[in-house]
Amino acid sequence: MRLERLRHRSGQLLRARDLRDQLAYQERLRALHERIPHPAAVDNPHVASGSTPGDGTPWRPWAGPRAAYGVEVAIDAGAHGFTDTPCYFGWLATGGRSRVPVLVPYVEDVSAAGFVFRLAMRGLGGDTGPVELVGIALAERWSVCWIAVSRPVDLLEGE
């Protein structure tokens, strides 16, 4: 007896070609499933946060291109267990009003172990340079608050 037709659970008649197509589709699904990471890697990203002490953040002067200057501090995130470079978000905590009006905060030199938080300021002339800015940062007890989130997994990487 040839099995050209087979009855599906729903009562539908399936031909052999339909079965082959169905099996091939299931194999493609199985292969795709093996490439997709465990849901915990996507649904539960690794998140860490921290801050530097207001009374002891080790600010250092920084001089950049085109008359930009400012202060920076290295943030150590190595103890938080990231295996790849996460997305870092950092902001300045001044504890109130600051005497320095135009600071541009940004994150630089990122790695799984940490990053550099930098406050850039365009040279406006006057007496405030990078060294004076460090003095202001220490006197006003500036600190850095930050969050790190593991990067999302590319589910279809390689296609």
N, CA, C and O atoms as a GROMACS GRO file, in nm:
protein
  636
    1MET      N    1   0.085  -0.118   0.000
    1MET     CA    2   0.000   0.000   0.000
    1MET      C    3   0.088   0.123   0.000
    1MET      O    4   0.178   0.136   0.083
    2ARG      N    5   0.064   0.214  -0.093
    2ARG     CA    6   0.141   0.337  -0.100
    2ARG      C    7   0.080   0.440  -0.005
    2ARG      O    8  -0.041   0.452   0.007
    3LEU      N    9   0.170   0.514   0.062
    3LEU     CA   10   0.123   0.617   0.155
    3LEU      C   11   0.123   0.753   0.086
    3LEU      O   12   0.197   0.843   0.123
    4GLU      N   13   0.039   0.765  -0.013
    4GLU     CA   14   0.030   0.894  -0.080
    4GLU      C   15  -0.059   0.988  -0.003
    4GLU      O   16  -0.049   1.110  -0.018
    5ARG      N   17  -0.143   0.933   0.077
    5ARG     CA   18  -0.232   1.017   0.156
    5ARG      C   19  -0.228   0.970   0.301
    5ARG      O   20  -0.219   0.851   0.331
    6LEU      N   21  -0.234   1.066   0.389
    6LEU     CA   22  -0.233   1.037   0.532
    6LEU      C   23  -0.332   1.131   0.597
    6LEU      O   24  -0.341   1.249   0.562
    7ARG      N   25  -0.405   1.079   0.689
    7ARG     CA   26  -0.506   1.161   0.754
    7ARG      C   27  -0.443   1.236   0.871
    7ARG      O   28  -0.384   1.174   0.960
    8HIS      N   29  -0.457   1.368   0.871
    8HIS     CA   30  -0.407   1.454   0.979
    8HIS      C   31  -0.504   1.448   1.095
    8HIS      O   32  -0.620   1.409   1.078
    9ARG      N   33  -0.457   1.485   1.214
    9ARG     CA   34  -0.544   1.483   1.333
    9ARG      C   35  -0.670   1.565   1.314
    9ARG      O   36  -0.774   1.534   1.373
   10SER      N   37  -0.662   1.668   1.235
   10SER     CA   38  -0.779   1.753   1.215
   10SER      C   39  -0.879   1.690   1.119
   10SER      O   40  -0.987   1.744   1.096
   11GLY      N   41  -0.843   1.574   1.062
   11GLY     CA   42  -0.933   1.510   0.967
   11GLY      C   43  -0.898   1.543   0.823
   11GLY      O   44  -0.957   1.488   0.731
   12GLN      N   45  -0.802   1.633   0.804
   12GLN     CA   46  -0.761   1.671   0.670
   12GLN      C   47  -0.677   1.560   0.608
   12GLN      O   48  -0.602   1.492   0.678
   13LEU      N   49  -0.689   1.542   0.480
   13LEU     CA   50  -0.604   1.448   0.409
   13LEU      C   51  -0.478   1.520   0.366
   13LEU      O   52  -0.484   1.629   0.308
   14LEU      N   53  -0.363   1.460   0.393
   14LEU     CA   54  -0.236   1.518   0.354
   14LEU      C   55  -0.170   1.430   0.250
   14LEU      O   56  -0.169   1.307   0.264
   15ARG      N   57  -0.115   1.489   0.148
   15ARG     CA   58  -0.040   1.414   0.048
   15ARG      C   59   0.105   1.405   0.092
   15ARG      O   60   0.148   1.481   0.179
   16ALA      N   61   0.181   1.315   0.033
   16ALA     CA   62   0.322   1.295   0.068
   16ALA      C   63   0.401   1.424   0.047
   16ALA      O   64   0.489   1.456   0.128
   17ARG      N   65   0.371   1.497  -0.059
   17ARG     CA   66   0.442   1.622  -0.085
   17ARG      C   67   0.415   1.722   0.027
   17ARG      O   68   0.506   1.794   0.069
   18ASP      N   69   0.293   1.727   0.076
   18ASP     CA   70   0.260   1.816   0.187
   18ASP      C   71   0.338   1.777   0.312
   18ASP      O   72   0.385   1.863   0.386
   19LEU      N   73   0.353   1.645   0.334
   19LEU     CA   74   0.430   1.599   0.450
   19LEU      C   75   0.576   1.639   0.438
   19LEU      O   76   0.637   1.684   0.535
   20ARG      N   77   0.634   1.623   0.317
   20ARG     CA   78   0.774   1.663   0.298
   20ARG      C   79   0.791   1.812   0.323
   20ARG      O   80   0.887   1.853   0.388
   21ASP      N   81   0.699   1.892   0.273
   21ASP     CA   82   0.705   2.037   0.295
   21ASP      C   83   0.694   2.069   0.443
   21ASP      O   84   0.764   2.156   0.495
   22GLN      N   85   0.604   1.999   0.512
   22GLN     CA   86   0.585   2.021   0.655
   22GLN      C   87   0.711   1.983   0.732
   22GLN      O   88   0.752   2.057   0.822
   23LEU      N   89   0.774   1.870   0.698
   23LEU     CA   90   0.897   1.827   0.766
   23LEU      C   91   1.011   1.924   0.738
   23LEU      O   92   1.088   1.956   0.828
   24ALA      N   93   1.022   1.972   0.616
   24ALA     CA   94   1.127   2.069   0.582
   24ALA      C   95   1.107   2.198   0.661
   24ALA      O   96   1.203   2.258   0.709
   25TYR      N   97   0.983   2.240   0.672
   25TYR     CA   98   0.952   2.361   0.749
   25TYR      C   99   0.989   2.342   0.896
   25TYR      O  100   1.048   2.431   0.958
   26GLN      N  101   0.956   2.226   0.952
   26GLN     CA  102   0.990   2.199   1.091
   26GLN      C  103   1.141   2.195   1.112
   26GLN      O  104   1.190   2.239   1.215
   27GLU      N  105   1.215   2.142   1.015
   27GLU     CA  106   1.361   2.141   1.025
   27GLU      C  107   1.417   2.283   1.023
   27GLU      O  108   1.510   2.314   1.098
   28ARG      N  109   1.362   2.368   0.938
   28ARG     CA  110   1.406   2.508   0.935
   28ARG      C  111   1.376   2.577   1.067
   28ARG      O  112   1.459   2.653   1.118
   29LEU      N  113   1.259   2.551   1.123
   29LEU     CA  114   1.225   2.608   1.254
   29LEU      C  115   1.320   2.559   1.363
   29LEU      O  116   1.365   2.638   1.446
   30ARG      N  117   1.350   2.430   1.361
   30ARG     CA  118   1.441   2.373   1.461
   30ARG      C  119   1.580   2.436   1.449
   30ARG      O  120   1.642   2.469   1.550
   31ALA      N  121   1.629   2.453   1.326
   31ALA     CA  122   1.761   2.514   1.305
   31ALA      C  123   1.762   2.659   1.354
   31ALA      O  124   1.859   2.703   1.415
   32LEU      N  125   1.655   2.732   1.328
   32LEU     CA  126   1.646   2.870   1.376
   32LEU      C  127   1.639   2.874   1.528
   32LEU      O  128   1.702   2.959   1.591
   33HIS      N  129   1.564   2.783   1.585
   33HIS     CA  130   1.551   2.778   1.731
   33HIS      C  131   1.687   2.754   1.798
   33HIS      O  132   1.713   2.810   1.904
   34GLU      N  133   1.771   2.673   1.738
   34GLU     CA  134   1.903   2.647   1.795
   34GLU      C  135   1.992   2.770   1.792
   34GLU      O  136   2.083   2.782   1.874
   35ARG      N  137   1.967   2.862   1.700
   35ARG     CA  138   2.049   2.983   1.689
   35ARG      C  139   2.002   3.095   1.780
   35ARG      O  140   2.078   3.189   1.806
   36ILE      N  141   1.881   3.088   1.827
   36ILE     CA  142   1.827   3.194   1.912
   36ILE      C  143   1.876   3.172   2.054
   36ILE      O  144   1.865   3.061   2.107
   37PRO      N  145   1.928   3.277   2.118
   37PRO     CA  146   1.977   3.260   2.255
   37PRO      C  147   1.864   3.232   2.353
   37PRO      O  148   1.746   3.252   2.323
   38HIS      N  149   1.902   3.187   2.467
   38HIS     CA  150   1.805   3.158   2.573
   38HIS      C  151   1.727   3.286   2.605
   38HIS      O  152   1.785   3.394   2.608
   39PRO      N  153   1.596   3.275   2.627
   39PRO     CA  154   1.515   3.394   2.653
   39PRO      C  155   1.566   3.480   2.768
   39PRO      O  156   1.547   3.601   2.768
   40ALA      N  157   1.630   3.419   2.866
   40ALA     CA  158   1.680   3.497   2.979
   40ALA      C  159   1.784   3.598   2.933
   40ALA      O  160   1.796   3.705   2.993
   41ALA      N  161   1.860   3.566   2.827
   41ALA     CA  162   1.961   3.659   2.778
   41ALA      C  163   1.897   3.782   2.716
   41ALA      O  164   1.957   3.890   2.715
   42VAL      N  165   1.777   3.767   2.665
   42VAL     CA  166   1.708   3.880   2.602
   42VAL      C  167   1.616   3.951   2.701
   42VAL      O  168   1.614   4.073   2.709
   43ASP      N  169   1.539   3.872   2.776
   43ASP     CA  170   1.439   3.928   2.865
   43ASP      C  171   1.496   3.984   2.995
   43ASP      O  172   1.435   4.071   3.056
   44ASN      N  173   1.612   3.936   3.036
   44ASN     CA  174   1.671   3.978   3.162
   44ASN      C  175   1.812   4.032   3.140
   44ASN      O  176   1.909   3.964   3.173
   45PRO      N  177   1.825   4.151   3.085
   45PRO     CA  178   1.960   4.203   3.062
   45PRO      C  179   2.030   4.229   3.195
   45PRO      O  180   1.967   4.253   3.298
   46HIS      N  181   2.160   4.222   3.190
   46HIS     CA  182   2.241   4.252   3.309
   46HIS      C  183   2.243   4.403   3.328
   46HIS      O  184   2.278   4.476   3.235
   47VAL      N  185   2.206   4.451   3.445
   47VAL     CA  186   2.200   4.594   3.474
   47VAL      C  187   2.280   4.620   3.601
   47VAL      O  188   2.271   4.545   3.698
   48ALA      N  189   2.358   4.726   3.598
   48ALA     CA  190   2.434   4.767   3.717
   48ALA      C  191   2.428   4.918   3.728
   48ALA      O  192   2.402   4.987   3.629
   49SER      N  193   2.451   4.969   3.846
   49SER     CA  194   2.454   5.114   3.866
   49SER      C  195   2.553   5.147   3.976
   49SER      O  196   2.596   5.060   4.052
   50GLY      N  197   2.588   5.273   3.982
   50GLY     CA  198   2.680   5.316   4.085
   50GLY      C  199   2.693   5.466   4.087
   50GLY      O  200   2.630   5.537   4.009
   51SER      N  201   2.776   5.514   4.176
   51SER     CA  202   2.805   5.657   4.184
   51SER      C  203   2.940   5.675   4.250
   51SER      O  204   2.988   5.588   4.324
   52THR      N  205   3.001   5.787   4.222
   52THR     CA  206   3.128   5.820   4.286
   52THR      C  207   3.097   5.899   4.412
   52THR      O  208   2.992   5.963   4.421
   53PRO      N  209   3.186   5.897   4.510
   53PRO     CA  210   3.159   5.972   4.633
   53PRO      C  211   3.168   6.123   4.610
   53PRO      O  212   3.260   6.171   4.544
   54GLY      N  213   3.072   6.196   4.664
   54GLY     CA  214   3.073   6.341   4.649
   54GLY      C  215   3.192   6.407   4.716
   54GLY      O  216   3.238   6.512   4.672
   55ASP      N  217   3.241   6.346   4.820
   55ASP     CA  218   3.352   6.407   4.892
   55ASP      C  219   3.488   6.351   4.851
   55ASP      O  220   3.588   6.378   4.918
   56GLY      N  221   3.492   6.274   4.743
   56GLY     CA  222   3.622   6.219   4.706
   56GLY      C  223   3.631   6.170   4.563
   56GLY      O  224   3.712   6.082   4.534
   57THR      N  225   3.551   6.224   4.473
   57THR     CA  226   3.561   6.184   4.333
   57THR      C  227   3.694   6.234   4.278
   57THR      O  228   3.722   6.354   4.286
   58PRO      N  229   3.776   6.145   4.223
   58PRO     CA  230   3.910   6.186   4.176
   58PRO      C  231   3.908   6.253   4.039
   58PRO      O  232   3.955   6.196   3.940
   59TRP      N  233   3.854   6.374   4.033
   59TRP     CA  234   3.850   6.449   3.908
   59TRP      C  235   3.992   6.482   3.864
   59TRP      O  236   4.080   6.506   3.946
   60ARG      N  237   4.011   6.483   3.734
   60ARG     CA  238   4.140   6.525   3.679
   60ARG      C  239   4.115   6.618   3.561
   60ARG      O  240   4.011   6.607   3.496
   61PRO      N  241   4.207   6.711   3.533
   61PRO     CA  242   4.188   6.803   3.421
   61PRO      C  243   4.194   6.729   3.288
   61PRO      O  244   4.263   6.628   3.274
   62TRP      N  245   4.123   6.782   3.191
   62TRP     CA  246   4.122   6.724   3.057
   62TRP      C  247   4.124   6.838   2.957
   62TRP      O  248   4.050   6.936   2.971
   63ALA      N  249   4.208   6.827   2.856
   63ALA     CA  250   4.213   6.926   2.748
   63ALA      C  251   4.186   6.854   2.617
   63ALA      O  252   4.251   6.754   2.585
   64GLY      N  253   4.091   6.904   2.543
   64GLY     CA  254   4.051   6.840   2.418
   64GLY      C  255   4.080   6.926   2.297
   64GLY      O  256   4.149   7.027   2.308
   65PRO      N  257   4.028   6.888   2.183
   65PRO     CA  258   4.049   6.963   2.060
   65PRO      C  259   3.967   7.092   2.055
   65PRO      O  260   3.868   7.106   2.126
   66ARG      N  261   4.009   7.184   1.972
   66ARG     CA  262   3.937   7.309   1.943
   66ARG      C  263   3.901   7.387   2.069
   66ARG      O  264   3.786   7.427   2.087
   67ALA      N  265   3.997   7.408   2.153
   67ALA     CA  266   3.980   7.491   2.273
   67ALA      C  267   3.879   7.436   2.372
   67ALA      O  268   3.832   7.508   2.460
   68ALA      N  269   3.845   7.309   2.359
   68ALA     CA  270   3.757   7.247   2.458
   68ALA      C  271   3.844   7.197   2.573
   68ALA      O  272   3.956   7.152   2.552
   69TYR      N  273   3.791   7.204   2.690
   69TYR     CA  274   3.860   7.151   2.808
   69TYR      C  275   3.756   7.110   2.910
   69TYR      O  276   3.636   7.132   2.890
   70GLY      N  277   3.801   7.052   3.017
   70GLY     CA  278   3.706   7.012   3.120
   70GLY      C  279   3.772   6.925   3.223
   70GLY      O  280   3.892   6.933   3.247
   71VAL      N  281   3.690   6.841   3.284
   71VAL     CA  282   3.738   6.746   3.384
   71VAL      C  283   3.685   6.608   3.348
   71VAL      O  284   3.586   6.594   3.276
   72GLU      N  285   3.754   6.507   3.399
   72GLU     CA  286   3.711   6.371   3.374
   72GLU      C  287   3.743   6.285   3.495
   72GLU      O  288   3.824   6.320   3.580
   73VAL      N  289   3.676   6.170   3.499
   73VAL     CA  290   3.702   6.073   3.605
   73VAL      C  291   3.682   5.933   3.546
   73VAL      O  292   3.588   5.910   3.470
   74ALA      N  293   3.770   5.842   3.582
   74ALA     CA  294   3.758   5.702   3.538
   74ALA      C  295   3.661   5.630   3.632
   74ALA      O  296   3.674   5.638   3.754
   75ILE      N  297   3.566   5.560   3.574
   75ILE     CA  298   3.467   5.485   3.650
   75ILE      C  299   3.499   5.336   3.637
   75ILE      O  300   3.507   5.284   3.525
   76ASP      N  301   3.519   5.269   3.747
   76ASP     CA  302   3.550   5.126   3.748
   76ASP      C  303   3.421   5.047   3.765
   76ASP      O  304   3.356   5.052   3.869
   77ALA      N  305   3.385   4.972   3.660
   77ALA     CA  306   3.265   4.887   3.666
   77ALA      C  307   3.303   4.740   3.659
   77ALA      O  308   3.217   4.654   3.637
   78GLY      N  309   3.430   4.710   3.678
   78GLY     CA  310   3.480   4.574   3.664
   78GLY      C  311   3.418   4.474   3.761
   78GLY      O  312   3.406   4.356   3.728
   79ALA      N  313   3.378   4.519   3.876
   79ALA     CA  314   3.321   4.428   3.977
   79ALA      C  315   3.178   4.387   3.945
   79ALA      O  316   3.121   4.303   4.015
   80HIS      N  317   3.118   4.444   3.841
   80HIS     CA  318   2.977   4.416   3.811
   80HIS      C  319   2.957   4.299   3.716
   80HIS      O  320   2.843   4.264   3.686
   81GLY      N  321   3.065   4.238   3.668
   81GLY     CA  322   3.055   4.112   3.595
   81GLY      C  323   3.013   4.119   3.450
   81GLY      O  324   2.964   4.019   3.398
   82PHE      N  325   3.031   4.231   3.383
   82PHE     CA  326   2.999   4.236   3.240
   82PHE      C  327   3.107   4.160   3.163
   82PHE      O  328   3.226   4.177   3.190
   83THR      N  329   3.065   4.078   3.067
   83THR     CA  330   3.161   4.007   2.983
   83THR      C  331   3.184   4.079   2.851
   83THR      O  332   3.288   4.063   2.789
   84ASP      N  333   3.087   4.158   2.808
   84ASP     CA  334   3.100   4.243   2.690
   84ASP      C  335   3.076   4.387   2.732
   84ASP      O  336   3.025   4.413   2.841
   85THR      N  337   3.113   4.480   2.646
   85THR     CA  338   3.095   4.621   2.677
   85THR      C  339   2.946   4.654   2.684
   85THR      O  340   2.875   4.636   2.585
   86PRO      N  341   2.898   4.702   2.798
   86PRO     CA  342   2.756   4.739   2.809
   86PRO      C  343   2.732   4.880   2.755
   86PRO      O  344   2.825   4.949   2.715
   87CYS      N  345   2.607   4.921   2.755
   87CYS     CA  346   2.570   5.059   2.725
   87CYS      C  347   2.576   5.136   2.857
   87CYS      O  348   2.507   5.101   2.952
   88TYR      N  349   2.659   5.239   2.862
   88TYR     CA  350   2.673   5.319   2.983
   88TYR      C  351   2.596   5.449   2.970
   88TYR      O  352   2.592   5.510   2.863
   89PHE      N  353   2.534   5.490   3.079
   89PHE     CA  354   2.466   5.618   3.089
   89PHE      C  355   2.516   5.686   3.215
   89PHE      O  356   2.507   5.629   3.324
   90GLY      N  357   2.568   5.806   3.202
   90GLY     CA  358   2.621   5.876   3.319
   90GLY      C  359   2.572   6.019   3.324
   90GLY      O  360   2.545   6.081   3.221
   91TRP      N  361   2.561   6.072   3.445
   91TRP     CA  362   2.520   6.212   3.461
   91TRP      C  363   2.589   6.271   3.583
   91TRP      O  364   2.633   6.200   3.673
   92LEU      N  365   2.597   6.401   3.582
   92LEU     CA  366   2.663   6.474   3.689
   92LEU      C  367   2.565   6.502   3.802
   92LEU      O  368   2.453   6.548   3.778
   93ALA      N  369   2.607   6.476   3.923
   93ALA     CA  370   2.530   6.511   4.042
   93ALA      C  371   2.606   6.622   4.113
   93ALA      O  372   2.717   6.601   4.162
   94THR      N  373   2.545   6.740   4.118
   94THR     CA  374   2.614   6.856   4.177
   94THR      C  375   2.566   6.887   4.317
   94THR      O  376   2.631   6.963   4.388
   95GLY      N  377   2.456   6.831   4.358
   95GLY     CA  378   2.403   6.860   4.490
   95GLY      C  379   2.341   6.999   4.500
   95GLY      O  380   2.319   7.049   4.611
   96GLY      N  381   2.314   7.059   4.390
   96GLY     CA  382   2.254   7.193   4.392
   96GLY      C  383   2.302   7.274   4.272
   96GLY      O  384   2.333   7.219   4.167
   97ARG      N  385   2.307   7.402   4.290
   97ARG     CA  386   2.348   7.490   4.181
   97ARG      C  387   2.499   7.488   4.167
   97ARG      O  388   2.573   7.475   4.265
   98SER      N  389   2.543   7.500   4.044
   98SER     CA  390   2.686   7.502   4.017
   98SER      C  391   2.725   7.637   3.961
   98SER      O  392   2.645   7.706   3.898
   99ARG      N  393   2.849   7.676   3.986
   99ARG     CA  394   2.899   7.803   3.934
   99ARG      C  395   2.936   7.794   3.786
   99ARG      O  396   2.957   7.896   3.721
  100VAL      N  397   2.945   7.673   3.733
  100VAL     CA  398   2.988   7.653   3.594
  100VAL      C  399   2.864   7.628   3.509
  100VAL      O  400   2.798   7.525   3.526
  101PRO      N  401   2.830   7.719   3.418
  101PRO     CA  402   2.702   7.710   3.348
  101PRO      C  403   2.696   7.613   3.231
  101PRO      O  404   2.593   7.550   3.210
  102VAL      N  405   2.804   7.598   3.154
  102VAL     CA  406   2.793   7.524   3.029
  102VAL      C  407   2.888   7.404   3.031
  102VAL      O  408   3.004   7.415   2.990
  103LEU      N  409   2.839   7.292   3.077
  103LEU     CA  410   2.916   7.168   3.077
  103LEU      C  411   2.844   7.067   2.989
  103LEU      O  412   2.722   7.056   2.993
  104VAL      N  413   2.920   6.993   2.911
  104VAL     CA  414   2.862   6.889   2.826
  104VAL      C  415   2.912   6.754   2.877
  104VAL      O  416   3.029   6.720   2.857
  105PRO      N  417   2.826   6.677   2.943
  105PRO     CA  418   2.870   6.547   2.994
  105PRO      C  419   2.863   6.440   2.885
  105PRO      O  420   2.770   6.438   2.805
  106TYR      N  421   2.961   6.352   2.883
  106TYR     CA  422   2.955   6.238   2.793
  106TYR      C  423   3.045   6.126   2.843
  106TYR      O  424   3.132   6.146   2.928
  107VAL      N  425   3.022   6.008   2.787
  107VAL     CA  426   3.094   5.886   2.824
  107VAL      C  427   3.194   5.855   2.714
  107VAL      O  428   3.163   5.866   2.596
  108GLU      N  429   3.315   5.817   2.753
  108GLU     CA  430   3.424   5.792   2.658
  108GLU      C  431   3.501   5.668   2.703
  108GLU      O  432   3.491   5.627   2.819
  109ASP      N  433   3.577   5.609   2.613
  109ASP     CA  434   3.666   5.495   2.644
  109ASP      C  435   3.593   5.383   2.718
  109ASP      O  436   3.633   5.343   2.827
  110VAL      N  437   3.486   5.333   2.658
  110VAL     CA  438   3.404   5.230   2.722
  110VAL      C  439   3.465   5.091   2.706
  110VAL      O  440   3.528   5.061   2.604
  111SER      N  441   3.446   5.008   2.806
  111SER     CA  442   3.487   4.866   2.802
  111SER      C  443   3.402   4.792   2.905
  111SER      O  444   3.324   4.854   2.978
  112ALA      N  445   3.418   4.661   2.911
  112ALA     CA  446   3.344   4.584   3.012
  112ALA      C  447   3.389   4.621   3.152
  112ALA      O  448   3.315   4.603   3.249
  113ALA      N  449   3.511   4.674   3.164
  113ALA     CA  450   3.566   4.708   3.296
  113ALA      C  451   3.528   4.847   3.344
  113ALA      O  452   3.544   4.876   3.462
  114GLY      N  453   3.477   4.932   3.256
  114GLY     CA  454   3.440   5.067   3.299
  114GLY      C  455   3.444   5.167   3.186
  114GLY      O  456   3.442   5.130   3.068
  115PHE      N  457   3.449   5.295   3.221
  115PHE     CA  458   3.447   5.402   3.122
  115PHE      C  459   3.505   5.528   3.184
  115PHE      O  460   3.534   5.533   3.304
  116VAL      N  461   3.521   5.629   3.100
  116VAL     CA  462   3.563   5.761   3.147
  116VAL      C  463   3.444   5.855   3.132
  116VAL      O  464   3.386   5.865   3.024
  117PHE      N  465   3.408   5.922   3.239
  117PHE     CA  466   3.302   6.022   3.235
  117PHE      C  467   3.369   6.158   3.222
  117PHE      O  468   3.455   6.194   3.302
  118ARG      N  469   3.330   6.231   3.120
  118ARG     CA  470   3.396   6.357   3.090
  118ARG      C  471   3.295   6.471   3.088
  118ARG      O  472   3.183   6.457   3.038
  119LEU      N  473   3.336   6.585   3.143
  119LEU     CA  474   3.259   6.709   3.136
  119LEU      C  475   3.340   6.807   3.054
  119LEU      O  476   3.445   6.853   3.096
  120ALA      N  477   3.290   6.838   2.936
  120ALA     CA  478   3.362   6.927   2.846
  120ALA      C  479   3.302   7.067   2.853
  120ALA      O  480   3.182   7.084   2.874
  121MET      N  481   3.389   7.165   2.836
  121MET     CA  482   3.348   7.305   2.838
  121MET      C  483   3.427   7.378   2.731
  121MET      O  484   3.548   7.356   2.719
  122ARG      N  485   3.364   7.461   2.656
  122ARG     CA  486   3.432   7.540   2.553
  122ARG      C  487   3.503   7.655   2.621
  122ARG      O  488   3.447   7.721   2.708
  123GLY      N  489   3.627   7.678   2.580
  123GLY     CA  490   3.703   7.788   2.637
  123GLY      C  491   3.635   7.922   2.615
  123GLY      O  492   3.614   7.963   2.501
  124LEU      N  493   3.600   7.987   2.722
  124LEU     CA  494   3.530   8.116   2.713
  124LEU      C  495   3.622   8.232   2.749
  124LEU      O  496   3.577   8.346   2.761
  125GLY      N  497   3.748   8.201   2.764
  125GLY     CA  498   3.838   8.306   2.812
  125GLY      C  499   3.823   8.318   2.962
  125GLY      O  500   3.759   8.234   3.025
  126GLY      N  501   3.880   8.419   3.019
  126GLY     CA  502   3.868   8.436   3.164
  126GLY      C  503   3.967   8.349   3.238
  126GLY      O  504   4.065   8.301   3.181
  127ASP      N  505   3.939   8.329   3.365
  127ASP     CA  506   4.034   8.261   3.453
  127ASP      C  507   4.004   8.114   3.476
  127ASP      O  508   4.081   8.047   3.545
  128THR      N  509   3.896   8.061   3.420
  128THR     CA  510   3.860   7.923   3.448
  128THR      C  511   3.915   7.831   3.340
  128THR      O  512   3.866   7.830   3.227
  129GLY      N  513   4.016   7.753   3.377
  129GLY     CA  514   4.074   7.653   3.289
  129GLY      C  515   4.051   7.515   3.347
  129GLY      O  516   3.978   7.502   3.445
  130PRO      N  517   4.113   7.412   3.290
  130PRO     CA  518   4.090   7.276   3.338
  130PRO      C  519   4.131   7.256   3.485
  130PRO      O  520   4.061   7.188   3.559
  131VAL      N  521   4.242   7.315   3.525
  131VAL     CA  522   4.288   7.298   3.664
  131VAL      C  523   4.192   7.367   3.760
  131VAL      O  524   4.159   7.312   3.866
  132GLU      N  525   4.146   7.486   3.724
  132GLU     CA  526   4.050   7.559   3.809
  132GLU      C  527   3.916   7.484   3.816
  132GLU      O  528   3.848   7.484   3.918
  133LEU      N  529   3.880   7.420   3.704
  133LEU     CA  530   3.755   7.344   3.700
  133LEU      C  531   3.762   7.224   3.795
  133LEU      O  532   3.661   7.188   3.857
  134VAL      N  533   3.878   7.161   3.808
  134VAL     CA  534   3.895   7.053   3.906
  134VAL      C  535   3.871   7.107   4.046
  134VAL      O  536   3.805   7.042   4.127
  135GLY      N  537   3.925   7.225   4.076
  135GLY     CA  538   3.904   7.287   4.207
  135GLY      C  539   3.758   7.314   4.235
  135GLY      O  540   3.710   7.292   4.346
  136ILE      N  541   3.685   7.362   4.133
  136ILE     CA  542   3.542   7.388   4.149
  136ILE      C  543   3.468   7.256   4.173
  136ILE      O  544   3.381   7.247   4.260
  137ALA      N  545   3.504   7.152   4.095
  137ALA     CA  546   3.438   7.021   4.109
  137ALA      C  547   3.457   6.966   4.250
  137ALA      O  548   3.364   6.910   4.308
  138LEU      N  549   3.577   6.980   4.304
  138LEU     CA  550   3.603   6.931   4.440
  138LEU      C  551   3.533   7.016   4.546
  138LEU      O  552   3.478   6.963   4.642
  139ALA      N  553   3.536   7.148   4.527
  139ALA     CA  554   3.473   7.238   4.625
  139ALA      C  555   3.321   7.219   4.627
  139ALA      O  556   3.259   7.225   4.733
  140GLU      N  557   3.261   7.197   4.510
  140GLU     CA  558   3.116   7.181   4.502
  140GLU      C  559   3.072   7.035   4.517
  140GLU      O  560   2.953   7.004   4.506
  141ARG      N  561   3.168   6.947   4.541
  141ARG     CA  562   3.141   6.806   4.566
  141ARG      C  563   3.065   6.738   4.452
  141ARG      O  564   2.966   6.669   4.474
  142TRP      N  565   3.114   6.759   4.330
  142TRP     CA  566   3.052   6.694   4.216
  142TRP      C  567   3.077   6.544   4.224
  142TRP      O  568   3.182   6.499   4.268
  143SER      N  569   2.979   6.468   4.180
  143SER     CA  570   2.995   6.323   4.169
  143SER      C  571   2.927   6.276   4.041
  143SER      O  572   2.856   6.351   3.975
  144VAL      N  573   2.950   6.151   4.009
  144VAL     CA  574   2.893   6.092   3.888
  144VAL      C  575   2.801   5.978   3.928
  144VAL      O  576   2.838   5.892   4.008
  145CYS      N  577   2.681   5.977   3.872
  145CYS     CA  578   2.589   5.865   3.886
  145CYS      C  579   2.585   5.795   3.751
  145CYS      O  580   2.590   5.861   3.647
  146TRP      N  581   2.574   5.665   3.751
  146TRP     CA  582   2.577   5.593   3.624
  146TRP      C  583   2.495   5.464   3.629
  146TRP      O  584   2.470   5.407   3.735
  147ILE      N  585   2.456   5.421   3.509
  147ILE     CA  586   2.386   5.294   3.489
  147ILE      C  587   2.453   5.224   3.372
  147ILE      O  588   2.493   5.289   3.275
  148ALA      N  589   2.465   5.093   3.380
  148ALA     CA  590   2.517   5.012   3.270
  148ALA      C  591   2.418   4.901   3.240
  148ALA      O  592   2.368   4.835   3.332
  149VAL      N  593   2.388   4.880   3.112
  149VAL     CA  594   2.294   4.777   3.070
  149VAL      C  595   2.360   4.694   2.962
  149VAL      O  596   2.417   4.748   2.867
  150SER      N  597   2.354   4.561   2.977
  150SER     CA  598   2.413   4.475   2.874
  150SER      C  599   2.344   4.501   2.742
  150SER      O  600   2.224   4.528   2.736
  151ARG      N  601   2.422   4.493   2.636
  151ARG     CA  602   2.368   4.521   2.503
  151ARG      C  603   2.271   4.411   2.461
  151ARG      O  604   2.289   4.295   2.499
  152PRO      N  605   2.167   4.446   2.384
  152PRO     CA  606   2.073   4.344   2.338
  152PRO      C  607   2.141   4.246   2.243
  152PRO      O  608   2.234   4.283   2.171
  153VAL      N  609   2.095   4.122   2.245
  153VAL     CA  610   2.150   4.019   2.159
  153VAL      C  611   2.088   4.032   2.021
  153VAL      O  612   1.967   4.049   2.009
  154ASP      N  613   2.171   4.024   1.917
  154ASP     CA  614   2.119   4.027   1.781
  154ASP      C  615   2.066   3.887   1.747
  154ASP      O  616   2.144   3.795   1.725
  155LEU      N  617   1.935   3.873   1.744
  155LEU     CA  618   1.874   3.742   1.727
  155LEU      C  619   1.902   3.679   1.592
  155LEU      O  620   1.909   3.557   1.581
  156LEU      N  621   1.916   3.759   1.490
  156LEU     CA  622   1.935   3.705   1.356
  156LEU      C  623   2.075   3.732   1.305
  156LEU      O  624   2.094   3.752   1.185
  157GLU      N  625   2.172   3.734   1.393
  157GLU     CA  626   2.310   3.760   1.356
  157GLU      C  627   2.355   3.654   1.256
  157GLU      O  628   2.330   3.535   1.273
  158GLY      N  629   2.423   3.700   1.152
  158GLY     CA  630   2.475   3.607   1.053
  158GLY      C  631   2.384   3.588   0.934
  158GLY      O  632   2.424   3.520   0.839
  159GLU      N  633   2.266   3.643   0.933
  159GLU     CA  634   2.177   3.629   0.816
  159GLU      C  635   2.188   3.748   0.727
  159GLU      O  636   2.122   3.755   0.624
   0.00000   0.00000   0.00000
